[in-house]
Amino acid sequence: MKKLLAIVLVVVIGSVSFANIVEFFESIPPVVKYGIGAGIALYGLSWACSWIFDPIVVVTDTKYGAYNFGPFIVVDSYLWYDASESSRNLVLNHEYVHYVQHALYGPILSLSYPVFALYSTLKIGNQWEANYWELQAIELSDCSKPAWQPSFVIELE
């Protein structure tokens, strides 16, 4: 009898919750729904590009040195033009590991990276030294010439 009561309660609570969720989504303005849909579509497109093309390198002045954002590897102008070849290769190989991580893990990477960065910041004091994704990129990158070629190089100055 207790099991039957528990099942009935789960069904009732689930039904009420589902009804509230449907009402919530129906109350969202269409512009917001389309905006969210467009964002999801762009994210999916960037994930698909990572499977098909080599990264697009964007050269610009950035205080971060270099970072990966979906199908883009953004590199500081100094690293691209003036840094030693071994330093540039190390940075490009490191960011390429993040590019491959994005291709393989997509949404998992996007959702977990901030969590790991926060954990690392609280534990070590920076977002890299205890961040699983960064540790993997550090381990797999070296100073050798990258085995990949950028699909495009976009220079923003």
Sine and cosine of phi, psi and omega as CSV:
sin_phi,cos_phi,sin_psi,cos_psi,sin_omega,cos_omega
0.00,0.00,-0.61,0.79,0.01,-1.00
-0.91,0.41,-0.61,0.79,0.01,-1.00
-0.91,0.41,-0.66,0.75,0.01,-1.00
-0.90,0.44,-0.66,0.75,0.04,-1.00
-0.89,0.45,-0.67,0.75,0.02,-1.00
-0.90,0.44,-0.67,0.74,0.02,-1.00
-0.90,0.44,-0.70,0.71,0.02,-1.00
-0.88,0.47,-0.69,0.72,0.03,-1.00
-0.88,0.47,-0.68,0.74,0.02,-1.00
-0.89,0.46,-0.70,0.72,0.00,-1.00
-0.90,0.43,-0.70,0.72,-0.01,-1.00
-0.90,0.43,-0.75,0.66,-0.01,-1.00
-0.89,0.45,-0.67,0.74,0.04,-1.00
-0.88,0.47,-0.65,0.76,0.01,-1.00
-0.91,0.42,-0.70,0.72,0.02,-1.00
-0.90,0.43,-0.69,0.72,0.02,-1.00
-0.88,0.47,-0.70,0.71,0.00,-1.00
-0.88,0.47,-0.67,0.74,0.01,-1.00
-0.87,0.48,-0.65,0.76,0.02,-1.00
-0.92,0.39,-0.61,0.80,0.01,-1.00
-0.91,0.41,-0.68,0.73,0.02,-1.00
-0.88,0.47,-0.72,0.70,0.04,-1.00
-0.87,0.49,-0.65,0.76,0.00,-1.00
-0.88,0.48,-0.75,0.66,-0.03,-1.00
-0.93,0.38,-0.54,0.84,0.05,-1.00
-0.94,0.33,-0.39,0.92,-0.02,-1.00
-1.00,0.08,-0.16,0.99,0.01,-1.00
-0.96,0.30,0.75,-0.67,0.01,-1.00
-0.88,0.48,0.57,-0.82,-0.03,-1.00
-0.83,0.55,-0.59,0.81,0.00,-1.00
-0.87,0.49,-0.66,0.76,0.01,-1.00
-0.92,0.38,-0.68,0.73,0.03,-1.00
-0.86,0.51,-0.71,0.70,0.00,-1.00
-0.92,0.40,-0.61,0.79,0.04,-1.00
-0.89,0.45,-0.70,0.71,0.04,-1.00
-0.91,0.42,-0.67,0.74,0.04,-1.00
-0.88,0.48,-0.67,0.74,0.03,-1.00
-0.90,0.43,-0.64,0.77,0.04,-1.00
-0.89,0.46,-0.68,0.74,0.03,-1.00
-0.91,0.42,-0.64,0.77,0.03,-1.00
-0.90,0.43,-0.67,0.74,0.03,-1.00
-0.90,0.43,-0.65,0.76,0.04,-1.00
-0.89,0.46,-0.70,0.71,0.03,-1.00
-0.88,0.48,-0.65,0.76,0.04,-1.00
-0.90,0.44,-0.68,0.74,0.02,-1.00
-0.91,0.42,-0.58,0.81,0.03,-1.00
-0.92,0.38,-0.68,0.74,0.03,-1.00
-0.90,0.43,-0.64,0.77,0.02,-1.00
-0.87,0.49,-0.56,0.83,0.00,-1.00
-0.91,0.42,-0.44,0.90,0.02,-1.00
-0.99,0.14,-0.41,0.91,-0.14,-0.99
-0.97,-0.23,-0.65,0.76,-0.13,-0.99
-0.90,-0.44,0.37,-0.93,0.21,-0.98
-0.96,0.30,0.28,-0.96,-0.08,-1.00
-0.91,0.41,0.38,-0.93,0.13,-0.99
-0.99,-0.12,0.83,-0.55,-0.01,-1.00
-1.00,-0.08,0.78,-0.62,0.06,-1.00
-0.93,-0.38,0.86,-0.50,-0.01,-1.00
-0.98,-0.21,0.87,-0.49,-0.02,-1.00
-0.37,-0.93,0.20,-0.98,0.08,-1.00
-0.98,0.19,0.86,-0.51,0.02,-1.00
-0.63,-0.77,0.63,-0.78,-0.01,-1.00
-0.97,0.24,-0.15,0.99,-0.03,-1.00
-1.00,-0.02,-0.09,1.00,-0.03,-1.00
0.99,0.11,-0.92,0.39,0.05,-1.00
-0.32,-0.95,0.51,-0.86,0.09,-1.00
-0.38,-0.92,0.32,-0.95,0.01,-1.00
-0.94,-0.33,0.68,-0.74,0.04,-1.00
-0.65,-0.76,1.00,-0.08,-0.04,-1.00
0.89,0.46,-0.83,-0.56,-0.04,-1.00
-0.99,0.11,0.09,1.00,-0.06,-1.00
-0.95,-0.33,0.64,-0.77,0.21,-0.98
-0.91,-0.41,0.91,-0.42,-0.02,-1.00
-0.99,-0.10,0.82,-0.57,-0.08,-1.00
-0.83,-0.56,0.67,-0.74,0.06,-1.00
-0.91,0.41,0.57,-0.82,-0.03,-1.00
-0.83,0.55,-0.64,0.77,0.00,-1.00
-0.87,0.50,-0.73,0.68,0.00,-1.00
-0.89,0.46,-0.61,0.79,-0.07,-1.00
-0.96,0.27,-0.65,0.76,-0.12,-0.99
-0.98,-0.21,-0.63,0.78,-0.22,-0.97
-0.93,-0.38,-0.35,0.94,-0.05,-1.00
-0.95,0.33,0.33,-0.94,0.04,-1.00
-0.90,0.44,0.41,-0.91,-0.04,-1.00
-0.87,0.48,-0.64,0.77,-0.01,-1.00
-0.92,0.40,-0.62,0.79,0.04,-1.00
-0.91,0.41,-0.71,0.70,0.01,-1.00
-0.88,0.48,-0.70,0.71,0.01,-1.00
-0.88,0.47,-0.68,0.74,0.01,-1.00
-0.87,0.49,-0.71,0.70,-0.01,-1.00
-0.91,0.41,-0.71,0.70,-0.01,-1.00
-0.90,0.44,-0.66,0.75,0.04,-1.00
-0.91,0.41,-0.64,0.77,0.03,-1.00
-0.88,0.48,-0.75,0.66,-0.01,-1.00
-0.93,0.37,-0.50,0.86,0.05,-1.00
-0.91,0.41,-0.57,0.82,0.08,-1.00
-0.88,0.48,-0.67,0.74,0.05,-1.00
-0.90,0.44,-0.61,0.79,0.05,-1.00
-0.87,0.49,-0.69,0.72,0.02,-1.00
-0.93,0.36,-0.62,0.78,0.07,-1.00
-0.85,0.52,-0.67,0.74,0.03,-1.00
-0.89,0.46,-0.66,0.75,0.00,-1.00
-0.91,0.42,-0.66,0.75,-0.07,-1.00
-0.98,0.20,-0.65,0.76,-0.16,-0.99
-0.94,-0.33,-0.30,0.95,0.07,-1.00
0.67,0.74,-0.93,-0.37,-0.08,-1.00
-0.88,0.48,-0.53,0.85,0.03,-1.00
-0.88,0.47,-0.70,0.71,0.04,-1.00
-0.89,0.45,-0.74,0.67,-0.05,-1.00
-0.88,0.48,-0.58,0.81,-0.01,-1.00
-0.99,0.12,-0.56,0.83,-0.09,-1.00
-1.00,0.01,-0.43,0.91,-0.04,-1.00
-0.84,0.55,-0.75,0.66,0.02,-1.00
-0.88,0.47,-0.57,0.82,0.02,-1.00
-0.91,0.41,-0.72,0.69,0.03,-1.00
-0.91,0.41,-0.59,0.81,0.03,-1.00
-0.91,0.41,-0.66,0.75,0.05,-1.00
-0.91,0.42,-0.70,0.72,0.04,-1.00
-0.85,0.53,-0.72,0.69,-0.01,-1.00
-0.90,0.44,-0.65,0.76,0.01,-1.00
-0.89,0.45,-0.68,0.74,0.00,-1.00
-0.94,0.34,-0.59,0.81,-0.06,-1.00
-0.99,0.15,-0.72,0.69,-0.14,-0.99
-0.96,-0.29,-0.56,0.83,-0.06,-1.00
0.94,-0.35,-0.04,1.00,0.13,-0.99
-0.61,-0.79,0.23,-0.97,-0.12,-0.99
-1.00,0.04,0.08,1.00,-0.13,-0.99
-0.94,-0.35,-0.66,0.75,-0.23,-0.97
-0.94,0.33,-0.33,0.94,0.06,-1.00
-0.83,-0.56,0.34,0.94,-0.02,-1.00
-1.00,-0.10,0.87,-0.49,-0.07,-1.00
-0.81,0.59,-0.72,0.69,-0.05,-1.00
-0.90,0.43,-0.62,0.78,0.03,-1.00
-0.95,0.32,-0.64,0.77,0.02,-1.00
-0.88,0.47,-0.63,0.77,0.04,-1.00
-0.91,0.42,-0.67,0.74,0.01,-1.00
-0.92,0.40,-0.61,0.79,0.03,-1.00
-0.91,0.41,-0.69,0.72,-0.02,-1.00
-0.90,0.44,-0.61,0.80,-0.12,-0.99
-1.00,-0.05,-0.05,1.00,-0.03,-1.00
-0.97,-0.26,0.51,-0.86,0.04,-1.00
-0.58,-0.81,-0.09,-1.00,-0.08,-1.00
-1.00,-0.02,0.11,0.99,-0.02,-1.00
-0.96,0.30,0.34,-0.94,0.02,-1.00
-0.86,0.50,0.73,-0.68,0.00,-1.00
-0.84,0.54,0.62,-0.78,0.00,-1.00
-1.00,0.10,0.07,1.00,-0.03,-1.00
-0.84,-0.54,0.35,-0.94,0.08,-1.00
-0.87,-0.50,0.67,-0.75,0.03,-1.00
-0.87,0.49,0.60,-0.80,0.12,-0.99
-0.90,0.43,-0.68,0.73,0.06,-1.00
-0.58,-0.82,0.43,-0.90,0.19,-0.98
-0.86,-0.51,0.89,-0.46,0.00,-1.00
-0.96,-0.28,0.85,-0.52,-0.02,-1.00
-0.97,-0.25,0.90,-0.43,0.04,-1.00
-0.94,-0.35,0.91,-0.42,-0.02,-1.00
-0.78,-0.62,0.00,0.00,0.00,0.00
